[in-house]
């Protein structure tokens, strides 16, 4: 049975499609070809954004090792039959799957085998923006990928969204797949370093721009606290330039050699950097893990 998203899904999609890029109140509005196609073909776009049913028939498949095209085929995602439209629809779907699938990579690579982690595992998504309002149906893709990749039928994880821009009106939800569960908690509207609590097992910073001259000072106290925690940290970057900047900061300030690599589950929708109109970026384009 397919899970039907609300009819205003595209409205949600476009209203929140900046994905951590809206650092400037005077940001120019930028849309790439995929978003223009979705606006001009709303019915096809809406159908393409519908997740398939949650049953997975194939055994022995590690979804974390698949390309996004292979993953969508594995999940039997309903996409247009026309080759050109199909390619554009895939790009659209990558935008909503990027954060759950990237977090699944983080889980499989850095968290699943750690003896220090408790159950449920608590992960703080620091500086959360659009990911904090992602329709909960898409988060099940995290559970499917992480469960099959680690051969763990009963994953238990709590994701706490923390950030000054998150939506405090969004309701907490728990999603489940088989015996695995993910609790989504819209935890705190504000800065993580202002909280007394420090009980998280891991942290995720999605496209933070740590090394950007306009953002470095804002991130300084939070980053110092995360580095002192000794817990695994996921970092993503909008572009090679963004990853290089963040990597230099971590090397200069913390003497850490952090390697960023291309993220197979990056969004394929592009945006204009609000601080540099010549810098075209993609959410979660690069990924790095600090263990």
C-alpha positions as CSV (number, residue, x, y, z in Angstrom):
1,X,0.0,0.0,0.0
2,X,1.4,3.4,-1.0
3,X,1.6,6.2,1.6
4,X,-0.2,9.2,0.2
5,X,1.3,12.5,1.1
6,X,-0.9,15.6,1.5
7,X,-2.1,17.4,-1.6
8,X,-0.1,20.5,-0.6
9,X,3.2,18.5,-0.7
10,X,4.7,20.6,-3.5
11,X,3.8,23.8,-1.6
12,X,5.8,22.4,1.4
13,X,8.6,21.4,-0.9
14,X,9.0,24.8,-2.5
15,X,8.5,26.8,0.7
16,X,11.3,24.9,2.4
17,X,13.6,24.0,-0.5
18,X,16.4,26.3,0.5
19,X,17.7,23.6,2.9
20,X,20.0,25.6,5.2
21,X,20.9,28.2,2.5
22,X,18.8,31.0,3.8
23,X,21.5,32.8,5.8
24,X,20.6,36.2,4.3
25,X,17.3,38.0,4.6
26,X,18.0,39.6,1.2
27,X,18.7,36.2,-0.5
28,X,17.8,36.2,-4.2
29,X,15.3,33.6,-5.2
30,X,16.9,30.9,-7.3
31,X,15.4,27.8,-8.9
32,X,17.1,25.2,-11.0
33,X,15.6,23.2,-13.9
34,X,14.2,20.5,-11.7
35,X,12.2,22.9,-9.6
36,X,10.9,24.7,-12.6
37,X,9.9,21.3,-14.1
38,X,8.0,20.5,-10.9
39,X,6.2,23.8,-10.9
40,X,5.2,23.2,-14.5
41,X,4.2,19.6,-14.0
42,X,2.7,19.5,-10.5
43,X,0.8,16.2,-10.9
44,X,3.7,14.2,-12.2
45,X,6.0,15.8,-9.6
46,X,3.6,15.0,-6.8
47,X,3.2,11.4,-7.9
48,X,7.0,11.1,-8.0
49,X,7.3,12.3,-4.4
50,X,5.0,9.7,-3.1
51,X,6.9,7.0,-1.2
52,X,6.1,3.4,-2.0
53,X,4.8,0.9,0.5
54,X,7.1,-0.1,3.4
55,X,7.4,-3.8,2.6
56,X,10.8,-4.8,1.2
57,X,10.9,-8.2,-0.5
58,X,14.6,-8.5,-1.3
59,X,16.9,-10.1,1.2
60,X,20.6,-9.7,1.5
61,X,20.6,-6.2,0.0
62,X,22.7,-3.4,1.6
63,X,20.9,-0.2,0.6
64,X,23.8,2.0,1.8
65,X,26.0,0.6,-1.0
66,X,23.5,1.5,-3.8
67,X,23.4,4.5,-6.0
68,X,20.2,6.6,-5.6
69,X,18.9,5.2,-8.9
70,X,19.5,1.7,-7.6
71,X,17.9,2.5,-4.3
72,X,14.8,3.8,-5.9
73,X,14.6,0.7,-8.1
74,X,15.1,-1.5,-5.0
75,X,12.3,0.3,-3.3
76,X,10.1,0.1,-6.5
77,X,9.6,3.9,-6.4
78,X,7.0,5.0,-8.9
79,X,8.7,7.3,-11.4
80,X,7.7,8.6,-14.9
81,X,8.3,6.2,-17.8
82,X,9.6,8.9,-20.0
83,X,13.4,8.8,-19.7
84,X,13.9,12.6,-19.5
85,X,11.1,13.1,-17.0
86,X,12.3,10.1,-15.0
87,X,15.8,11.7,-14.6
88,X,14.3,14.9,-13.5
89,X,11.9,13.2,-11.1
90,X,14.9,11.3,-9.6
91,X,16.6,14.6,-9.0
92,X,13.4,15.9,-7.2
93,X,13.2,12.8,-5.0
94,X,16.9,13.1,-4.0
95,X,16.1,16.4,-2.3
96,X,13.7,14.9,0.2
97,X,15.6,11.7,0.7
98,X,19.1,13.3,1.1
99,X,19.0,13.9,4.8
100,X,17.5,10.5,5.9
101,X,19.8,8.6,3.6
102,X,22.9,10.6,4.6
103,X,22.1,10.0,8.3
104,X,21.7,6.3,7.4
105,X,25.2,6.3,6.0
106,X,26.4,8.0,9.2
107,X,24.7,5.3,11.3
108,X,26.1,2.4,9.3
109,X,29.7,3.8,9.1
110,X,30.2,5.2,12.6
111,X,27.4,4.3,15.0
112,X,26.1,0.8,14.5
113,X,29.1,-1.1,15.9
114,X,30.0,1.2,18.8
115,X,29.8,-0.4,22.2
116,X,29.6,2.9,23.9
117,X,26.2,3.7,22.5
118,X,23.0,3.0,24.4
119,X,19.5,2.2,23.1
120,X,17.8,4.2,22.1
121,X,20.7,6.1,20.5
122,X,20.3,9.8,20.8
123,X,21.4,12.0,18.0
124,X,21.3,15.8,17.9
125,X,20.7,17.4,14.6
126,X,22.5,20.7,15.3
127,X,21.4,23.9,13.5
128,X,18.4,22.1,12.1
129,X,16.3,23.9,9.5
130,X,14.2,22.4,6.7
131,X,15.2,18.8,7.8
132,X,13.2,19.4,11.0
133,X,10.0,19.7,9.0
134,X,10.5,16.9,6.5
135,X,7.3,14.8,6.2
136,X,7.8,11.9,8.5
137,X,7.1,9.3,5.8
138,X,10.5,10.0,4.3
139,X,12.3,9.2,7.6
140,X,11.3,5.5,7.2
141,X,13.9,5.3,4.4
142,X,16.5,5.8,7.2
143,X,15.1,2.8,9.1
144,X,14.9,0.6,6.0
145,X,18.5,1.5,4.9
146,X,20.1,1.4,8.4
147,X,18.3,-1.8,9.4
148,X,19.2,-3.8,6.2
149,X,22.7,-2.4,6.0
150,X,23.6,-3.4,9.5
151,X,21.4,-6.5,9.6
152,X,19.7,-5.0,12.7
153,X,15.9,-5.7,12.9
154,X,15.4,-3.5,16.0
155,X,17.2,-0.2,15.6
156,X,16.0,2.4,18.2
157,X,17.1,6.0,17.6
158,X,15.9,9.4,18.8
159,X,16.7,12.5,16.7
160,X,16.6,15.8,18.6
161,X,16.4,18.8,16.3
162,X,18.2,21.9,17.8
163,X,18.6,25.2,16.2
164,X,17.5,28.9,16.2
165,X,15.5,28.5,13.0
166,X,13.6,25.3,13.6
167,X,9.8,25.3,13.7
168,X,8.6,25.0,17.4
169,X,5.1,24.3,16.2
170,X,6.0,21.0,14.5
171,X,4.7,18.0,16.4
172,X,7.0,15.2,17.7
173,X,6.5,11.9,15.8
174,X,7.7,8.3,16.0
175,X,8.1,6.3,12.8
176,X,8.6,2.6,12.6
177,X,9.6,-0.1,10.2
178,X,9.3,-3.7,11.3
179,X,10.8,-3.6,14.8
180,X,12.9,-0.5,14.3
181,X,11.8,2.9,15.5
182,X,12.9,6.5,15.1
183,X,11.6,9.2,17.4
184,X,11.7,12.7,15.9
185,X,11.9,15.3,18.7
186,X,11.7,19.0,17.9
187,X,13.8,19.6,20.9
188,X,15.0,23.2,21.3
189,X,14.6,26.4,19.4
190,X,17.9,28.1,20.1
191,X,21.6,27.3,20.2
192,X,23.0,24.0,21.4
193,X,25.8,25.5,23.5
194,X,23.2,27.4,25.6
195,X,21.7,24.1,26.8
196,X,22.9,22.4,30.0
197,X,22.2,19.0,28.6
198,X,25.0,17.1,27.0
199,X,23.7,13.5,26.9
200,X,23.7,12.9,23.1
201,X,25.6,10.0,21.6
202,X,26.3,11.6,18.3
203,X,25.8,14.8,16.4
204,X,24.9,15.8,12.8
205,X,25.5,19.2,11.2
206,X,23.9,19.4,7.8
207,X,25.5,22.0,5.6
208,X,26.7,24.2,8.5
209,X,29.3,26.3,6.7
210,X,31.7,26.1,9.6
211,X,34.5,27.9,7.8
212,X,32.5,30.6,6.1
213,X,33.5,34.1,7.1
214,X,29.9,35.0,7.8
215,X,29.1,32.0,9.9
216,X,32.3,31.0,11.7
217,X,31.8,33.2,14.8
218,X,28.2,31.9,15.3
219,X,29.4,28.3,15.2
220,X,32.5,28.7,17.4
221,X,31.0,28.0,20.9
222,X,28.8,25.1,19.6
223,X,31.7,23.5,17.7
224,X,34.0,23.7,20.7
225,X,31.4,21.9,22.8
226,X,30.9,19.2,20.1
227,X,34.7,18.6,19.7
228,X,35.1,18.3,23.5
229,X,32.3,15.7,23.7
230,X,34.4,13.0,22.0
231,X,31.2,11.6,20.2
232,X,30.9,10.9,16.5
233,X,30.0,13.9,14.4
234,X,28.5,13.9,10.9
235,X,29.3,17.0,8.7
236,X,28.0,17.7,5.2
237,X,28.9,20.5,2.8
238,X,27.2,22.2,0.0
239,X,30.1,22.0,-2.5
240,X,33.8,21.2,-2.9
241,X,34.6,24.8,-2.0
242,X,32.4,24.6,1.1
243,X,34.0,21.3,2.2
244,X,37.5,22.8,1.6
245,X,36.7,25.8,3.8
246,X,35.3,23.7,6.6
247,X,38.2,21.3,6.4
248,X,40.7,24.1,6.7
249,X,38.9,25.5,9.8
250,X,39.0,22.1,11.5
251,X,42.7,21.7,10.7
252,X,43.7,25.2,11.8
253,X,41.6,25.4,14.9
254,X,41.4,21.8,16.1
255,X,44.5,20.2,14.3
256,X,42.1,17.7,12.7
257,X,42.6,16.2,9.3
258,X,39.0,15.7,8.2
259,X,38.4,14.1,4.8
260,X,35.3,15.1,2.8
261,X,34.0,12.7,0.1
262,X,31.2,12.9,-2.4
263,X,27.9,11.9,-0.9
264,X,26.0,9.3,-3.0
265,X,22.8,10.6,-1.5
266,X,23.3,14.3,-2.1
267,X,20.5,16.4,-3.3
268,X,20.7,17.0,-7.1
269,X,18.9,20.3,-6.9
270,X,21.2,23.3,-7.1
271,X,21.0,26.7,-5.5
272,X,22.8,30.0,-5.6
273,X,24.9,30.7,-2.6
274,X,23.2,33.6,-0.8
275,X,26.6,35.1,-0.1
276,X,28.1,34.5,-3.6
277,X,25.9,34.4,-6.7
278,X,28.7,32.7,-8.7
279,X,28.9,29.8,-6.2
280,X,26.3,27.1,-7.1
281,X,25.7,24.6,-4.4
282,X,23.8,21.3,-3.7
283,X,22.6,20.3,-0.2
284,X,24.7,17.5,1.4
285,X,27.0,17.4,-1.7
286,X,30.0,16.2,0.4
287,X,30.2,14.2,3.6
288,X,32.7,13.8,6.4
289,X,32.6,11.8,9.7
290,X,34.6,12.6,12.8
291,X,34.8,9.6,15.1
